[in-house]
Structure formats: structure tokens, C-alpha cells
Amino acid sequence: VPVPATLRIFNMAGGLVDKYSFEENDNRVTNGLFRWDVLTKDNLELSYGVYLYHLKAPGVGETTGKFAIIK
């Protein structure tokens, strides 16, 4: 994850699961890696399945993709 950046995670229906904004010296990002607690914005445990993400970093660009949660 580049810093600064905004990361949005969506379920397959397009519902927002969570949104993260990263700024300089953010302790949640170490060497470009973001450690996620796998909780939703409502502090609920995420279900297994496929999710979509949108990452936007000023001066770098935007990217989208998908990932799976396997329990």
C-alpha cells in the first residue's frame, strides 16, 4: 500500500465493507504492507467469500482487484 492512499473494500454485491485512509507515518502500514483485522466498518467479523478492492494513491494512480477470504 503506498502512502498516502485510500483503500475501499466491497462485497460482491457492491456494498462497502470498510474504508481506510493512510497518511505519512501511519503505523498500520509497514514496508508497504497493511495488516487488516478482517473486521467490517460495523466491527463485525468478515464472512468467507470473494471481495473487491479499490486503491487510490495521489500521484501514483488507482487500481482495483479482488481477493478471497478462506476460513
Contacts in CASP RR format, 6 or more apart in sequence:
PFRMAT RR
TARGET T0000
AUTHOR 0000-0000-0000
METHOD contacts of the structure
MODEL  1
VPVPATLRIFNMAGGLVDKYSFEENDNRVTNGLFRWDVLTKDNLELSYGV
YLYHLKAPGVGETTGKFAIIK
1 7 0 8 1.000
1 22 0 8 1.000
1 29 0 8 1.000
1 32 0 8 1.000
1 33 0 8 1.000
1 34 0 8 1.000
1 55 0 8 1.000
2 32 0 8 1.000
2 57 0 8 1.000
2 60 0 8 1.000
3 22 0 8 1.000
3 23 0 8 1.000
3 24 0 8 1.000
3 26 0 8 1.000
3 29 0 8 1.000
3 32 0 8 1.000
3 57 0 8 1.000
4 21 0 8 1.000
4 22 0 8 1.000
4 23 0 8 1.000
4 24 0 8 1.000
4 57 0 8 1.000
4 58 0 8 1.000
5 21 0 8 1.000
5 22 0 8 1.000
5 55 0 8 1.000
5 56 0 8 1.000
5 57 0 8 1.000
5 58 0 8 1.000
5 60 0 8 1.000
6 19 0 8 1.000
6 20 0 8 1.000
6 21 0 8 1.000
6 22 0 8 1.000
6 55 0 8 1.000
6 56 0 8 1.000
6 57 0 8 1.000
7 19 0 8 1.000
7 20 0 8 1.000
7 21 0 8 1.000
7 22 0 8 1.000
7 34 0 8 1.000
7 53 0 8 1.000
7 54 0 8 1.000
7 55 0 8 1.000
8 16 0 8 1.000
8 18 0 8 1.000
8 19 0 8 1.000
8 20 0 8 1.000
8 53 0 8 1.000
8 54 0 8 1.000
8 55 0 8 1.000
9 16 0 8 1.000
9 17 0 8 1.000
9 18 0 8 1.000
9 19 0 8 1.000
9 51 0 8 1.000
9 52 0 8 1.000
9 53 0 8 1.000
10 16 0 8 1.000
10 17 0 8 1.000
10 51 0 8 1.000
10 52 0 8 1.000
10 53 0 8 1.000
10 54 0 8 1.000
11 17 0 8 1.000
11 51 0 8 1.000
11 52 0 8 1.000
12 49 0 8 1.000
12 50 0 8 1.000
12 51 0 8 1.000
12 52 0 8 1.000
14 52 0 8 1.000
16 41 0 8 1.000
17 40 0 8 1.000
17 41 0 8 1.000
17 46 0 8 1.000
17 51 0 8 1.000
18 39 0 8 1.000
18 40 0 8 1.000
18 41 0 8 1.000
19 41 0 8 1.000
20 28 0 8 1.000
20 34 0 8 1.000
22 28 0 8 1.000
22 29 0 8 1.000
22 34 0 8 1.000
28 34 0 8 1.000
28 35 0 8 1.000
38 45 0 8 1.000
38 46 0 8 1.000
38 69 0 8 1.000
39 45 0 8 1.000
39 46 0 8 1.000
40 46 0 8 1.000
46 69 0 8 1.000
47 69 0 8 1.000
48 68 0 8 1.000
48 69 0 8 1.000
48 70 0 8 1.000
48 71 0 8 1.000
49 68 0 8 1.000
49 69 0 8 1.000
49 70 0 8 1.000
50 66 0 8 1.000
50 67 0 8 1.000
50 68 0 8 1.000
51 66 0 8 1.000
51 67 0 8 1.000
51 68 0 8 1.000
51 69 0 8 1.000
52 64 0 8 1.000
52 65 0 8 1.000
52 66 0 8 1.000
53 64 0 8 1.000
53 65 0 8 1.000
53 66 0 8 1.000
53 67 0 8 1.000
54 62 0 8 1.000
54 63 0 8 1.000
54 64 0 8 1.000
54 65 0 8 1.000
55 62 0 8 1.000
55 63 0 8 1.000
55 64 0 8 1.000
56 62 0 8 1.000
END
